[in-house]
Amino acid sequence: MLDVNTGGMADYAPPGFGFLRWFEIDLARLYFAPALKWKGSLGLRSRATVTCAEARSVARVDAKAPEPQPMKPSRPTVHPAVAAAQEAFYPDLVEEVAKAVSIERVVVVGVSGLPPGRRARRMLDATGIAYRYLEYGSYFSGWQRRLALKIWVGWPTFPLVFVKGTFIGGASDLRKLIESGEFKRSISD
């Protein structure tokens, strides 16, 4: 049994299964105990002591999974020496992409042979929207130069999709915008 108030164990597991029993009780205490506040109408024995099975049944009936909390860390302040090093890291490549982004309505920056880049281009072809595709290296070559783009944009993967000068994400983000109709609206504005 699980003592909800103290998290202690009222009965012990058979020999050899102690770790699993403790693990189950810790899970019940950490994840299911908040649901036990509403157990009055479910016929549980007392407020303080319930079995793990009872805790699980209450959790299934009453407890809702906690909402995932988005990460909200602020970007750290960058030391001037580091900022200078970032600016000096393949500035020609960053300038080339920045110029294309400022001129073209839609720009896709990809890597040779990777499926997400092909998917993004196929989606744009299907919508009939003109775009500019910039390709830098393959999976095994050119990764150091592409790293400058990742630092510049702050995005870890390719392709990089820009719409009217705004970075919108990768292929999956482009798909969501196309499916919602927001992509056509942003292009037509």
C-alpha positions as CSV (number, residue, x, y, z in Angstrom):
1,M,0.0,0.0,0.0
2,L,1.0,3.6,-0.6
3,D,0.9,6.1,2.2
4,V,0.1,9.2,0.2
5,N,1.0,11.6,3.0
6,T,4.5,10.3,3.6
7,G,5.2,8.3,0.5
8,G,6.1,5.3,2.6
9,M,5.4,1.7,1.8
10,A,2.9,-0.2,4.0
11,D,3.6,-3.7,2.5
12,Y,6.8,-5.0,1.1
13,A,7.5,-6.7,-2.2
14,P,8.6,-10.4,-2.3
15,P,12.3,-11.1,-2.3
16,G,14.0,-10.1,-5.5
17,F,11.3,-7.7,-6.6
18,G,12.1,-4.9,-4.1
19,F,13.4,-2.5,-6.7
20,L,10.3,-2.9,-8.9
21,R,8.0,-2.4,-6.0
22,W,9.8,0.7,-4.8
23,F,9.8,2.0,-8.4
24,E,6.0,1.4,-8.7
25,I,5.4,3.1,-5.4
26,D,7.6,6.1,-6.3
27,L,5.6,6.4,-9.6
28,A,2.3,6.2,-7.7
29,R,3.5,8.8,-5.2
30,L,4.9,11.2,-7.8
31,Y,2.4,10.9,-10.6
32,F,-0.9,9.6,-9.2
33,A,-1.1,11.1,-5.7
34,P,-2.4,14.5,-7.0
35,A,-5.4,12.6,-8.4
36,L,-6.3,11.2,-4.9
37,K,-7.7,14.5,-3.8
38,W,-10.9,13.6,-5.7
39,K,-11.2,10.0,-4.5
40,G,-14.2,10.6,-2.2
41,S,-16.8,9.4,-4.7
42,L,-14.7,6.5,-5.9
43,G,-15.0,4.5,-2.8
44,L,-11.3,4.5,-1.7
45,R,-10.6,3.5,1.9
46,S,-9.1,6.6,3.4
47,R,-7.3,9.8,2.5
48,A,-3.9,8.6,3.7
49,T,-3.5,5.0,2.5
50,V,-4.4,3.4,-0.8
51,T,-2.9,0.7,-2.9
52,C,-1.0,1.4,-6.1
53,A,-3.8,-0.2,-8.1
54,E,-6.3,2.2,-6.5
55,A,-4.0,5.1,-7.2
56,R,-3.7,4.1,-10.9
57,S,-7.5,3.7,-11.2
58,V,-8.0,7.2,-9.7
59,A,-5.4,8.6,-12.0
60,R,-7.0,7.1,-15.0
61,V,-10.4,8.4,-14.0
62,D,-9.6,11.8,-12.7
63,A,-6.1,13.0,-13.3
64,K,-5.3,14.8,-16.5
65,A,-1.8,14.7,-17.8
66,P,0.0,17.9,-16.9
67,E,0.3,20.3,-19.7
68,P,3.7,20.4,-21.2
69,Q,5.5,23.6,-20.3
70,P,7.3,25.3,-23.2
71,M,10.9,26.1,-22.6
72,K,11.3,29.8,-22.1
73,P,14.9,30.4,-21.5
74,S,16.1,33.7,-22.6
75,R,19.1,33.8,-25.0
76,P,22.3,34.4,-23.0
77,T,24.2,37.6,-23.5
78,V,27.1,37.0,-25.8
79,H,30.5,38.4,-25.0
80,P,31.8,40.8,-27.6
81,A,34.8,38.6,-28.4
82,V,32.4,35.7,-29.1
83,A,30.1,37.8,-31.2
84,A,33.1,38.9,-33.3
85,A,34.1,35.3,-33.8
86,Q,30.5,34.4,-34.8
87,E,30.5,37.2,-37.3
88,A,33.8,36.1,-38.8
89,F,32.7,32.5,-39.2
90,Y,32.1,32.1,-42.9
91,P,30.6,35.6,-43.4
92,D,30.5,35.1,-47.2
93,L,28.0,32.2,-46.9
94,V,25.8,34.1,-44.4
95,E,25.9,37.2,-46.6
96,E,24.9,35.1,-49.7
97,V,21.9,33.6,-47.9
98,A,20.9,37.0,-46.3
99,K,21.0,38.7,-49.7
100,A,18.8,35.9,-51.2
101,V,16.4,36.2,-48.3
102,S,16.1,39.9,-48.8
103,I,15.4,39.7,-52.5
104,E,13.3,36.5,-53.0
105,R,9.8,35.9,-51.6
106,V,10.6,32.3,-50.7
107,V,14.1,30.8,-50.1
108,V,14.9,27.2,-49.1
109,V,18.4,26.4,-47.9
110,G,19.2,22.7,-48.1
111,V,21.7,20.0,-48.1
112,S,22.2,17.6,-51.0
113,G,20.5,14.2,-50.6
114,L,18.6,14.9,-47.4
115,P,14.8,14.0,-47.6
116,P,13.5,17.1,-45.6
117,G,14.9,19.5,-48.2
118,R,13.3,17.4,-51.1
119,R,10.0,17.4,-49.2
120,A,10.0,21.2,-48.8
121,R,10.7,21.7,-52.5
122,R,8.0,19.2,-53.5
123,M,5.5,21.0,-51.3
124,L,6.4,24.4,-52.8
125,D,6.2,22.9,-56.3
126,A,2.8,21.5,-55.5
127,T,1.5,24.9,-54.4
128,G,2.9,26.6,-57.5
129,I,4.9,29.1,-55.5
130,A,8.2,30.2,-57.1
131,Y,11.2,29.8,-54.7
132,R,14.9,30.0,-54.7
133,Y,16.8,26.9,-53.6
134,L,20.3,27.2,-52.2
135,E,22.2,24.0,-51.6
136,Y,25.4,23.8,-49.5
137,G,27.3,20.5,-49.5
138,S,26.1,17.0,-48.7
139,Y,25.6,15.2,-45.4
140,F,29.3,14.5,-45.2
141,S,30.8,17.6,-46.8
142,G,30.4,21.3,-46.1
143,W,29.1,20.9,-42.6
144,Q,31.5,23.5,-41.1
145,R,30.2,26.1,-43.6
146,R,26.6,25.2,-42.9
147,L,27.3,25.6,-39.2
148,A,27.6,29.3,-39.8
149,L,24.0,29.3,-41.1
150,K,22.8,27.4,-38.0
151,I,24.5,30.0,-35.7
152,W,23.1,32.9,-37.7
153,V,19.5,31.6,-37.7
154,G,19.6,29.7,-34.4
155,W,18.0,26.6,-35.9
156,P,19.6,23.2,-35.6
157,T,18.4,21.4,-38.8
158,F,18.1,21.8,-42.6
159,P,16.3,22.9,-44.7
160,L,16.0,26.5,-43.6
161,V,12.8,28.0,-45.1
162,F,12.4,31.8,-45.4
163,V,9.2,33.5,-46.5
164,K,9.3,37.2,-47.3
165,G,12.4,37.6,-45.1
166,T,11.1,35.7,-42.1
167,F,12.5,32.4,-41.1
168,I,9.6,29.9,-40.7
169,G,11.5,26.7,-39.7
170,G,12.0,23.5,-41.7
171,A,10.0,21.2,-43.9
172,S,7.6,20.1,-41.2
173,D,6.9,23.8,-40.3
174,L,6.3,24.6,-43.9
175,R,3.8,21.7,-44.2
176,K,1.9,23.0,-41.2
177,L,1.7,26.5,-42.7
178,I,0.5,25.1,-46.0
179,E,-2.1,22.9,-44.5
180,S,-3.5,25.7,-42.3
181,G,-3.6,28.1,-45.3
182,E,-1.4,30.6,-43.5
183,F,1.4,30.1,-46.1
184,K,-0.8,31.4,-49.0
185,R,-2.0,34.3,-46.9
186,S,1.6,35.3,-46.0
187,I,2.7,35.1,-49.6
188,S,-0.3,37.1,-50.9
189,D,0.2,40.0,-48.4
